Amino acid sequence: MLLSVNFPSWLKPEIIPGLPLRWYGLMYIVAFGVAFLLYRHQVRERNFPITDEGLSGLFFWGILALILGARIFSTLVYEGDDLYIRSPWLIFWPFRNNQFTGFQGMSYHGGVIGGIIAILVYSWKKKLDYREIGDMFAASIPLGYTFGRLGNFINGELYGRISNAPFAMVFPAGGIAPGSRYYSQILRIVNDMGQNFAPGSVINLPRHPSQLYEAIFEGIVLWAIIWFWRNRKPFKGFLITLYLTGYGFIRFILEYFREPDADLGYRIELVPNNLPPPLGHPLLSFSTGQILCFGMIVLGIVWAVIASRLPDHEPVRIYPDADEPQQKNAEEKMNDRNRRRKLRRKLK
C-alpha cells in the first residue's frame, strides 16, 4: 500500500452533532473577524479618515457583496445543471430535501468580483480613495482566507489528487465508487501499481491535502508578503496588484495538486492525454480555476500599469490628524487676538 496519513477521525463537520452548526461556517466568521481587525489596525496606524461606524458599514456591505458574488458565480460557472436557471430562488435557499445544507458551492473568484464592486460603490458614495480602501483590504484578506481553507479541510472536501507522497492523506469522502467517471481506467492503473482492488470495490487512495497547501501559501505566505509592503508601497493601488498577481500565481501552481471538478474536468487541453484527473495533472492541461487565476494575473499587471500613472498616485504613509486644521485655526485666532490687544495698547 502507498504511504499515507489517515484523516483525523475526531474531526467532524458539525460543531455539535445533530445541530446545524458547522465548523465551516464558524471559520468564515473567524476569517471576517481577522480581516476586520487587520483593517482597523491599518486605519489607526495610518490615521486614515474613516470612523469606526464607517468601517463597520464598509465591512457589512463588503461581506454581503462577497457572499452574493461567490454564490452566484459558483452556480453560473461551476454547476452545469440548469436547476438554478429554472428556479433561481434556490441559489440562496440553504435547504435540500428538507435538510439544512447551507450554501453548497461558493466561488472565490466570484467573491473577488463582488468585493471589488462593493469597494468601488462604497468609495464613490463616501468620497474616499478606492485605491487606498482596496490596498488595505488586500493586506487584510489573505490571512482570513487561511481559516476558510481550514474549514474545507475539516469538511473533508476539495481534496487533491491521488499521491504517493508520505504526507498524503486518505479522506473519508475521497473514494472512487463503481460507476464513477474514470473508475474502470483508475482500477486498471492502480492494480498495475500493485494495489489489488477487487472490481466493484471503492478505490480510496491517499491524496494531496491541498486545502492545507492553500491555507499556508494562499493565506499565511501571501499575507506576510503583502503586510510587509503595506508601508513601503511605491504607489496607491500597489497592494491590490500584489494581491491579484500573488494569489493568481500561487493558486495556479497549487491547482496542479487539486483535482478538477468531476463534471468540468480540464477546460483547456493543449496536448491530449489519457491520464484521468485524479491520478495526475499534465502541465499543458488547465482547469477552470487555473484559467480564472491566469486572468487575475493579467488583471493585476494591467492594474499596476494604470494605477502607477493615475493622477495623485503617490502613497500617503500617514494621513494628517483630522483635528489638526481645527487646532491650527484656533491658534491663528488666538494669535490674531493677541496682536489686536498689543496694537490697542500701543495706540493708547
Secondary structure, DSSP 4 states (H G I P E B T S, - for coil): ----EEPPTT--SBSSTTSS-BHHHHHHHHHHHHHHHHHHHHHHHHT-S--HHHHHHHHHHHHHHHHHHHHHHHHHHT---THHHH-GGGGG--EETTEE-------HHHHHHHHHHHHHHHHHHHT--HHHHHHHHHTTHHHHHHHHHHHHHHHT-S-B-B---TT-EE-TT--B-TTSTTHHHHHHHHHHTT--PPTTS-B---B--HHHHHIIIIIIIHHHHHHHHTTT-SSTTHHHHHHHHHHHHHHHHHTTTBPPPTTT--SEESS-----GGG---TTEE-HHHHHHHHHHHHHHHHHHHHTTSTT-S--SSPPPTTHHHHHHHHHHHHHHHHHHHHHHHH-
